[in-house]
Amino acid sequence: MVYDLQLKNVGKVYDNGTPAVIDFNLDVEKGEFIAFLGPSGCGKSTTLRMISGFETVTSGDLLIRGKRVNDQLPEKRPTSMIFQNYALFPHMNVRQNVRFGLEVKGMSKPEADKKVDGILDKLGLLDISEMPTSRLSGGQRQRIALARSLVVEPDILLLDEPLGALDANLRKSIQNELKLLQRDLGITFVFVTHAQSEALALSDRIIVMNAGRVEQISPPRELYTRPKSEFVARFIGSNTLIPGTVLKSDAETITLDTAFGAISGTNRINLTEAKGQNMSIVLPAEAVELVPGDTKEGELRKTFGNNVIPCRIDRLQVVGHIMQMLVSLENGDTIHIEGHVDKYRNRLKVGTSAYVGWQSSGASVIGQ
């Protein structure tokens, strides 16, 4: 199979000896929407720049449509890149900005004008095509940057935090347009962002990076519900980690001995013989239930088995239709919990005792 993009053991080491990207492996199929996610300095933008050709590859092979492009100049690669600041030419109007890449390629004016009109129409920019870009809004400039990148018909569109400068409402609107546009065009998108919500909403797969290394590559829901490392569990969503040692495991469940007794999570890692191994249970905020302290513990055990821990309610906050709750355990650890406000309204009070409980199927178990 020929992939649109392949990274085979790709690495980047700066001149001072600092490694920026370490042993990166990735296969991207045509038409996929891929997101790179991670904290600042993790190597995601450096990886994107290596794909574009603006950064050299120190080791490994980078292939586009099966062709090795390590030493190919940026303008010779079938890629187009959108930067956070859009990099528009202020002395040119919208049409001139969009046509610029086609002129660089030596395309005739009639053919270029036809392509420019087509992409301007698709992105709703025809009415402002003669306006200088300096007079346009952030959303309009973002669309112009998209038009300029797409008009050259790249095999792969690279986006380096292109929505970072937009306000929240406009950002959400552009996200929706971007996903619809990508599906319509069928072009492979590689998107760098530090915003989890963007990566989870837009991408087909997410690559989580940390200190130059790939921590996990998964579809959004799998990444959110099945983190494979402690870093991913802490970085994605709002999870609580409870460490312990393995007491027993079967095909469905792993039970750990913890500071709160024996508690369990789903065996998603196909663990077999590992008694005594150090592991942690990952509790997503929405998988945990908060129950008033006057509830009989026997009733809780019927619902949650051994997955019940006494706690104290520290905070209750309503955000839209979601109740966000923070509780503290006997050892001082805290757990974040989220649920629909109708489920918890008028049942709980800050400063009172309560219980947290969860179904084993809602929690994951990972190695430490």
C-alpha atoms as one frame of an Amber mdcrd trajectory, in Angstrom:
protein
   0.000   0.000   0.000   1.239   3.490  -0.865   0.552   5.950   1.943   0.116
   9.677   1.449   2.678  10.254   4.194   5.154   8.000   5.991   7.676   8.756
   8.694  10.121   5.922   9.291  12.272   6.316  12.408  12.446  10.056  11.734
  14.592  12.075  14.115  15.759  15.654  14.507  18.792  16.751  16.520  19.725
  20.430  16.643  23.289  21.643  16.083  23.839  21.983  19.844  23.055  18.281
  20.282  19.528  18.740  21.649  17.108  16.090  20.332  13.813  17.610  19.169
  12.156  14.529  17.628  13.104  10.938  18.447  12.340   7.831  16.375   9.007
   9.013  14.936   7.015   6.388  12.997   3.718   7.122  11.264   1.671   5.903
   8.269  -1.036   8.271   6.983  -3.633   7.146   4.454  -5.027   9.420   1.751
  -7.748  11.729   3.038  -6.976  11.274   6.737  -7.182  14.195   9.150  -4.227
  13.792  11.504  -3.608  15.985  14.564  -0.344  16.414  16.475  -1.062  17.234
  20.107   1.222  17.902  23.040   2.695  20.542  25.347   4.923  23.353  24.108
   8.350  22.094  23.075   7.248  18.479  22.560   8.358  18.419  18.902   5.022
  18.640  17.089   5.780  21.817  15.095   9.310  20.599  14.349   7.840  17.401
  12.906   5.440  19.422  10.760   8.304  21.575   9.491  10.291  18.465   8.565
   7.321  17.240   6.534   7.095  20.606   4.773  10.829  20.793   4.127  11.431
  23.909   6.231  13.396  21.784   8.713  16.004  19.163   7.825  15.655  15.516
   8.810  18.597  14.281  10.890  17.792  10.571  10.694  15.217   8.216   9.221
  13.129   8.531   6.059  10.230  10.807   5.193   8.072   9.653   2.272   5.184
  11.340   0.440   3.159   9.060  -1.840   5.963   6.501  -1.576   8.732   8.907
  -2.633  11.547   9.789  -0.242  11.642  13.575   0.150  14.260  14.098   2.888
  16.395  16.330   0.658  13.666  17.831  -1.495  13.151  21.608  -1.314   9.857
  22.858   0.194   8.627  24.298  -3.105   9.203  20.955  -4.823   7.095  18.955
  -2.360   3.385  18.283  -2.978   2.533  19.995   0.299   1.151  23.366   1.310
   1.461  24.956   4.755  -0.688  27.376   6.756   0.982  29.175   9.653  -0.646
  30.626  12.765  -0.060  34.201  11.539  -1.331  33.239   8.026   1.720  34.967
   6.372  -0.442  36.966   3.937   1.062  39.730   1.816  -0.356  43.054   3.121
   0.381  44.926  -0.151  -1.762  42.472  -2.149  -5.518  42.098  -2.274  -7.306
  38.810  -1.635  -7.172  37.598  -5.239  -3.468  38.424  -5.601  -2.633  36.589
  -2.378  -4.488  33.479  -3.487  -2.982  33.553  -7.001   0.605  33.991  -5.771
   1.433  30.275  -5.487   0.152  29.573  -8.978   2.300  32.381 -10.388   5.364
  30.886  -8.678   4.563  27.613 -10.440   4.466  29.463 -13.773   0.794  28.818
 -14.508  -0.779  30.943 -17.244  -2.977  33.824 -16.112  -6.249  32.492 -17.619
  -5.770  29.080 -16.008  -4.702  30.635 -12.701  -7.691  32.986 -12.666 -10.056
  30.063 -13.253  -8.579  28.112 -10.307  -8.584  31.200  -8.079 -12.240  31.943
  -8.857 -13.142  28.353  -8.057 -11.507  28.288  -4.627 -12.715  31.801  -3.733
 -16.249  30.722  -4.544 -15.935  27.529  -2.479 -14.743  29.492   0.550 -17.178
  32.393   0.144 -14.518  34.989  -0.666 -15.576  36.234  -4.110 -17.323  39.323
  -2.726 -14.131  40.543  -1.042 -11.641  39.344  -3.668 -10.456  42.878  -4.528
 -10.067  44.063  -0.940  -6.633  44.456   0.722  -6.058  41.794   3.365  -5.158
  44.439   5.972  -8.813  45.490   6.119 -10.237  42.032   6.768 -11.255  40.175
   9.929  -9.353  37.268  11.464 -11.854  34.764  10.111 -11.597  36.191   6.596
  -7.794  36.134   6.703  -7.888  32.537   7.872 -10.058  31.602   4.878  -7.697
  33.448   2.535  -4.757  31.472   3.926  -6.741  28.289   3.326  -7.608  29.362
  -0.230  -3.991  30.194  -1.041  -2.840  26.809   0.233  -5.586  24.782  -1.453
  -5.522  26.478  -4.870  -2.181  24.835  -5.673  -3.884  21.443  -5.148  -1.440
  19.901  -2.666  -1.444  16.229  -1.805  -1.056  17.148   1.861  -2.145  20.324
   3.665  -0.072  21.164   6.744  -1.604  23.422   9.386   0.491  24.853  12.240
  -2.008  26.067  14.877  -3.946  28.056  12.255  -6.826  28.877  14.619  -4.730
  30.071  17.555  -5.300  33.785  16.908  -9.111  33.558  16.666 -11.646  34.204
  19.418 -13.580  31.241  20.828 -16.795  31.634  18.789 -15.002  32.215  15.485
 -12.616  29.383  16.251 -15.518  26.963  16.657 -17.111  28.159  13.411 -13.873
  27.753  11.453 -13.332  24.296  12.967 -16.648  23.149  11.531 -15.859  24.659
   8.128 -12.395  23.115   8.123 -13.654  19.584   8.743 -16.394  19.891   6.114
 -13.895  21.287   3.613 -11.435  18.483   4.259 -14.105  15.845   3.726 -15.285
  17.571   0.543 -11.802  17.837  -0.971 -10.485  14.476   0.228  -7.053  15.987
   0.906  -4.855  14.693   3.705  -4.647  17.236   6.538  -1.861  17.247   9.140
  -2.823  19.630  11.914  -0.695  20.857  14.842  -2.505  22.184  17.887  -2.101
  22.513  21.637  -5.902  22.605  22.105  -7.298  19.201  23.060 -10.841  20.134
  22.041  -9.683  20.924  18.490  -7.780  17.692  18.102 -10.626  15.611  19.535
 -13.280  17.322  17.400 -11.493  17.473  14.052  -9.135  14.567  13.608  -9.443
  10.956  12.513  -6.342  10.106  14.554  -4.344  11.994  17.160  -0.606  11.710
  17.778   0.242  12.706  21.346   3.871  13.806  21.713   5.984  14.371  24.790
   9.639  15.451  24.904  10.176  14.565  21.250   8.662  11.104  21.445   5.309
   9.691  20.377   3.307   8.641  23.436   0.223   7.319  21.629  -1.453   7.278
  18.211  -5.196   6.624  18.391  -8.617   7.765  17.156 -10.008  10.522  19.420
 -12.441   8.431  21.449  -9.929   5.634  21.991  -7.321   8.165  23.089  -9.787
   9.703  25.531 -11.107   6.451  26.977  -8.044   4.206  26.652  -4.861   6.108
  27.473  -1.803   3.890  27.168   0.603   5.825  29.382   0.537   7.926  32.521
   1.458  11.022  30.502  -1.503  10.601  28.126  -3.870   9.870  31.015  -2.856
  13.095  32.754  -2.677  15.186  29.577  -5.970  14.207  27.901  -9.285  15.061
  29.517  -9.700  15.287  33.277  -8.548  11.984  34.714  -7.629  10.811  38.197
  -4.893   8.191  38.610  -4.883   5.833  41.602  -1.688   3.762  41.907  -1.517
   0.247  43.248  -0.203  -3.257  42.670  -1.954  -6.016  40.761  -3.906  -8.430
  42.939  -5.524 -10.392  40.127  -6.569 -10.094  36.500  -8.797 -11.872  34.017
  -9.892 -11.215  30.440 -12.270  -8.439  31.548 -10.908  -6.842  34.710  -7.723
  -5.960  36.573  -7.914  -5.525  40.345  -5.316  -3.446  42.174  -4.385  -3.250
  45.839  -4.388   0.489  46.606  -4.435   2.875  49.548  -8.238   2.595  49.361
  -8.376  -1.180  49.258  -8.999  -3.456  46.271 -10.421  -1.522  43.288 -10.845
  -2.500  39.657 -10.739  -1.275  36.076 -11.099  -2.754  32.609  -8.343  -5.007
  31.262  -7.823  -3.158  27.966  -4.117  -4.015  27.839  -4.706  -7.796  27.730
  -2.770  -8.304  30.946  -2.378 -11.928  32.027   0.172 -12.903  34.677   1.278
  -9.743  36.499   0.546 -10.185  40.204   2.457  -7.620  42.248   3.196  -5.358
  39.244   2.877  -1.623  39.833   0.003  -0.132  37.816  -2.581   2.666  38.068
  -6.327   2.898  37.573  -7.402   5.823  35.375 -10.746   7.391  36.317 -12.231
   9.756  33.691 -14.236  12.593  35.264 -17.454  11.512  33.556 -17.054   7.820
  34.541 -17.181   8.530  38.294 -20.438   9.007  40.208 -20.826  11.068  43.375
 -23.295   9.719  45.925 -24.484  11.448  49.136 -22.833  10.223  52.333 -26.080
   9.014  53.890 -26.430   6.330  51.201 -26.109   2.828  52.620 -22.752   1.359
  51.677 -24.341  -2.008  50.938 -26.433  -0.420  48.198 -23.312   1.147  46.726
 -21.529  -2.199  46.658 -24.417  -3.692  44.674 -23.927  -1.015  42.015 -20.169
  -0.503  42.009 -18.708  -3.612  43.663 -15.478  -2.718  45.483 -15.100   0.531
  43.525 -16.390   2.772  46.316 -14.300   5.337  48.218 -15.460   7.776  50.953
 -14.801  11.444  50.201 -15.645  15.029  51.106 -17.283  17.452  48.642 -15.055
  20.499  48.078 -16.674  22.214  45.103 -19.873  22.118  43.055 -20.034  24.275
  39.936 -22.635  24.374  37.173 -21.291  25.053  33.670 -24.158  24.997  31.184
 -25.847  21.613  31.593 -22.811  20.042  33.305 -22.140  19.871  37.040 -18.403
  19.993  37.737 -17.498  18.535  41.134 -14.271  18.297  43.112 -13.932  15.937
  46.066 -11.072  15.110  48.417 -10.210  11.628  49.646  -8.991  10.633  53.078
  -5.340  10.807  52.009  -5.732  14.321  50.577  -5.924  13.300  46.913  -8.645
  14.940  44.827 -10.961  13.597  42.143 -12.686  15.636  39.437 -16.191  14.481
  38.511 -18.561  15.656  35.779 -22.210  14.779  35.224 -25.479  16.189  33.956
 -26.788  18.867  36.282 -30.251  17.254  36.497 -28.709  14.147  38.059 -27.018
  16.038  40.892 -29.121  19.163  41.435 -30.239  19.580  45.079 -28.699  16.225
  46.092 -25.271  17.404  47.181 -23.817  20.101  49.406 -20.270  21.465  49.674
 -18.520  20.417  52.890 -20.500  17.217  53.400 -19.345  13.622  53.239 -20.071
  11.485  50.175 -18.871   8.482  48.206 -17.304   8.178  44.780 -18.069   5.041
  42.816 -17.519   3.707  39.327 -18.184   0.712  37.142 -15.025  -1.246  36.309
 -15.892  -0.927  32.619 -15.566   2.864  32.879 -11.971   2.847  34.161  -8.727
   1.814  32.513  -5.584   0.278  33.995  -2.142   1.379  32.790   1.451   0.664
  33.757   3.435   3.095  35.868
